[in-house]
Amino acid sequence: MDVSTLYPTGNKATEAANAAFTEVASTMAGSAILKIAGQVKAMQANDPEICNLTIGDFKPGEFPIPTELSEQIGQRLSEGETNYPPADGMPELRQAICDFYERELGVKFPVESIVVGSGARPPIFATYQMLLDPGDVILYAIPSWNNEYYVHLNRARAITVQTTAEAGFMPTLSQLEPHLGEARVLHLNSPLNPCGTCISESDLTDICEAVVAENKKREATGQKSLILMFDMVYWLLTYGKAKHFHPIQVCPEIAPYTVYVDAISKAFAGTGLRVGWGVVPPYMQGKYKALIGHMGAWSPRAIQLATADFLNTPKAMHSFLSDFRGAIQQRLDTIHATFEQLESEGLPVHAIEPQGAIYLSIRVNLIGKTLPNGELVTTNEQIREYLLMESKVAVVPFRAFGLEGENGWFRMSVGAVGQEALEKAMARLATAVRAVC
């Protein structure tokens, strides 16, 4: 029996979906980033010269996971570690995470604070589920990765602040403070996806102190707390003069109101290994554990144990990070140098100096210019298409991350490109920009 003949197609398929889905499901949008990445991947099949700077992932041929981690995964599998793990993570990994933070950040978290998930997304999604009733407010800055989708799925209400390039696309207290009184969750991310920038110590301190003060007021009136969710998945990847700061470091009093989100996905090139975690106040941990358990959103047992082994070998970890960071920074610096050269020629481009993560914020402000084919540029999408077709360089517009306006700002991601290919791509991009201006 060919079951495909039994399913509705065309207009009937649409009618069937409308009859089946909830309102939330039927109005859910797919990822704008993945849509662009899909277009680029299809083009690469016919033209391998296309330089794909769209995806926040790694090409294993360029950036393999640490050898020690790979070997430990194989070892743990050979030992038969293939059963379900505990819902909040293997005890060995939870303890290793605590030791890791005490050693690297000087902060000693209780093991009762750790809840492990399949990457960083489960603790992020769990934070939405646990802390936001329908209509509750989450406050975050734009540009931002994925928040709008979680807002929709949880029927929450978003208040966003539009940041500026001059501030590294990071929010300031003056922008956030008017909204703290009605927010239930404040979401900060540093180093920032999509921008590759880091929040300053002073700005983070100001914001954290304001969150503490807001909660003191709420405690006096019996209101629900304002919780800070701090995504620091990229914290081990900083460059140059940039430094990573985190909430408890700058304001210890914020600990009872803070959820950290972290993972091995980016710092150790392990996006597909699916090991992430939340560090939550112990009074929250049980509910996080229950939800992640109900979802089955745990990381594989063998990979959890291998991650614990790797985190417990700081010499190997730092050796890997030194080479890994150096290779990423080389690529980011290559892009930055290209844009500095073009900007010095008086062309309407700019790039923010590399600070963190695997991303660079670049501006190709061709709005109002005329392309070689005579087309007047009025949108970011035209610029994206021009760079893709003319220079074979694929980028993501900041519009995909919520930044308003046709302003020429884009994200470049360097995890899936080799150094030689990137240098050739930047030469093509420079030629394409000069052809317009």
Secondary structure, DSSP 8 states (H G I E B T S, - for coil): --GGGGS--HHHHHHHHHHHS-HHHHT----HHHHHHHHHHHHHTT-TT-EE---SS--TTTS---HHHHHHHHHHHHTT--S---TT--HHHHHHHHHHHHHHHS----GGGEEEESSSHHHHHHHHHHH--TT-EEEEEES-SSHHHHHHHHT-EEEEEE--GGGTT---HHHHHHHHTTEEEEEEESS-TTT-----HHHHHHHHHHHHHHHHHHHHHT----EEEEE-TTTT-B-TT-----HHHH-GGGGGGEEEEEESTTTTS-TTT--EEEE--HHHHHHHHHHHHHHT----HHHHHHHHHHHT-HHHHHHHHHHHHHHHHHHHHHHHHHHHHHHHTT-SEEE----BTTEEEEEE--TT-B-TTS-B--SHHHHHHHHHHHH-EE-EEGGGGT--SS--EEEEE-TT--HHHHHHHHHHHHHHHHHH-
